[in-house]
Amino acid sequence: MPEAEDGFDFGADTPNRSDAGKTAGAGHRARLRVRLLTGGAEALADYEVLEYLLFAAIKQGDTKPLAKALIAQFGSLAGVLNADPKALQRVKGVGETSAAALKAVAIASRRMTRGEISKKPVLSSWQALIDYLTTDMAHLTVERVRILYLDTKNRLIEDHHLGDGSIDEAAIHPREVIRRAMDVGASAMILVHNHPSGSPEPSRADIQITQRIAEAGRLLGVTVHDHVIIGREGHTSLRTKGLI
């Protein structure tokens, strides 16, 4: 009698395979499952983790070639999970069901990391915050600006998506940023944006707009704790660099 989970049928993305291929595939899947459940965090290579995720959508057959093709296309496991579903479907063998399964994993990952910071003082949960921002933003292909508004205990009030585009005063108006802080009752904020190029090093515009917002905040009693820049190569804190 199969376990209940073994009876799931997601209804798509099932390649044609011979009976011999099905048997071999089942054995490989079973071995991979054992390694996943009994091994440590590094028990599976990135492509094997992706293989296992694809099992949810591809009921039978070998998903290893597809997993390797996806990582080759998007650069890493994180790149695959953060890719646009339509871009995923341009890879041969990925249908709507597979893309949806991978998207669900990415959403679950973001919500897990967001949960780590939602009820704790952000400044005392700094690594959790960086993990959350990196998961959410490091692999974006557009530059995105967010403001984390904090209360008097530095707990998150609002994670505000300000907009997409380059950092400059044409895109970010300091008075509007501070006005929203007043509207939501924030006493502090952390500016965040990503660099699609991968490097998190701040530009002149990044530094200038941060200093203008910080000055506007000082006049109205709203503290800019930091400006964090996220990239595939890591992150940069303007506060740590002495630029605020």
N, C-alpha and C positions, 0 to 999 in steps of 0.2 A: 504494500500500500504506500504510494508516494506521500511525502509530506505535503501539506497544503500549499506551501510556497512553490513547490515544484510543478503545480498545476496551473500557474499563472500563464496566460497567453495574451501578450500585448498586441497581437493581431497584425503585425507588419514586419517588414525588413527581414524576412526569412529566406535565405538563399537556398537554391536547390542543391541537395547533396545526395550521394549514393548512400545505401544502407551501411556500407563499410565506413564511409566518411562520418555518418551519424554516430556509429559506435566509437570510432576513434575520438571524435569530438566530445562525446559524453565522458570518456575516460579522462581526457585533458581537463575538462571542466571540473570533474570531481577532484582531480589532483590539485588544481588551482584553488578550489574551495577549501580543501584541507590546509593548504599553506596559508591561506588568508585567515582562517579561524585559529590556527595553532601557532603561527609565526608572530614575530614582532612587527613594529611599524615598517620595517624595511624588508619584510618577507617577500614582497612582490615588487618587481621593477615597475616603473611608471606605465609602460605599455601593457603590463599584465593587469594593473589596476584598471586601466581603460578597457582591456579585454573583458574583465569581469563585469564592468558597468554595462557593456554592450550586450551581455547575456540577457538582460532584462527585455531588450527589444528584439534580439535575434535569437529565436528559440533553439535553433540547431545549427551546427556547423562551426567552422574555425573562424573566430573573430580576431586572431592575432594579426593577420595581414592588414586588416582594416584599422586596428588600433595603431599599428606602426605607421600606416599611411597618414592617419590623422595627426600623430605627433610630428611626422615629417612636415606636414602642411602648416601646422600652427605653432611648431617650435618646442612645445612642452605639454605636459599633462594640464597644467594650469591654463595654457593657451587654448587648448581644446575646450576645456570646461567653460571658459569665458568667451568663446567664439560665438558670433551671431548664428542662430539656428539655420538661417538661409545659407550662410557660408559653409556650415557643416554639411548641408545637403548637397553642396556642389562637389563633395568628395564621393567618388563612386562607391556605392555600397551603403551609404548613409541615407536613410529615408526619414520621413517625418517622425516616426516613432522613436528611432534612435536619437534624433536631434532633441526630441522632447525629454527622453530619459536623461541625457547628458545635461540639459538645461535644468532639470529638476535637482540634480546633484549639485550644480553650481548654486542654485537658490538656497538649498539646504545648508550648504557651506557658509554662505553669507549670513543666513539667519542664526546659525550657531555662533559665529564670531560676533555678530551684533549683540546677541544675548549676553555675551561676556562683559559688555560695556554699558548696557542699557540701564542698569540699576546701581552701578558703582561709580564712585568719583573717578572721572576720566584720568586725572593726573596721576592717580595711584594705580591705574590699570593701563599704563602707557603701552606696554607690549601688546596687550589685548587690542588696544585701539589700532596700533600699527598693523597687527594681523588682519583686523577687520578691513581697514582701508586698503591694504595690499591685495587682499582677496577680491575686493570690490572694484579696484581701480587700476591695478598695475598693468592689466592687459587691454585696457580700453584703447581704441584706435583714434579717439577724439579727445581733446583736452576738456576736462570737466572740472567745474568749480563747485565746492561745497563749503558750507559754513556749519560748524557744530556749535550750537548755542547752549550755554551751560548756566546752571543756577548758582546760587551763592555757595553751595557745597561742591561745585564743579561736577554735578551730575548732568547727564545729557537731557536737555529739554527738547531740542529739535535738531535733526540732521537735515539741513536744508540744501537741496540741489539748486544752486543759484543759476547755473546755465552751462552751456558748452561753448567753447571757443577760447581764444588766447586771453591771457591775463593782461588787462590794461584798463584804464579808466573808461574806455568806451564800452567795455563789457561789465565792469564792476564799479558801481557808484558808491563811494564810502558812506555818504549820508543815508543811502538806502539800506546798506548793510547794518548800520547802527540803528536806523529806524526800526528795522525788523527785530533787532535785539530788544528794543524798548517794548515793541508790540507783544513779544512772547515772554517778557519778564526776565530776560537773560542779564546776568551781571558779567559774563565773560564769554569768550568765543575762541574757537580754533579754526583758522582758515586752512582749507585743504584743496589741492588740485594735483592732477597727474601730468606727467610728460610722456606722451606716446612715443617719443624718440627712445625712451628707455632710461636715459640719464636723469637722475633727480636733482642735478645741480641747478640752483636758482639763477634766473636771468635778471638783468637789470630791471626789467618791468616787474618781475615777481617781487623784488626787494622794494621798489618804489611804491607799488600799490599797497604792500603790507604796511609800510611806514605811514602812509597817508591814512589808512584805516585805523591803525593804532593811535595816531594823533587825534583823529576824530572821536575815537572811543574814550580817550583820556578826558576829553572835554565834557563828556556826558557820563562818566563813571563806569564805562564798559571796558574791561580789560581784554586785550588780545594776547592770549597766552602763547600762541605759536602760529606759525604757518608751516604746514607739513606738505612736502612735495613727494609724490609717489611715482616711482618708475620701476620698470622690470629689473633694473640693476640695484634696487634698494630704495631708501627714502632719505630725505634731508629735512632737518629741523632748522628753520631760520633762527629760532631762539638759541639753539645749541651753537650756531655759528656766530652769535652775537650781533645779529642783523635786526633785532627788534629791541 
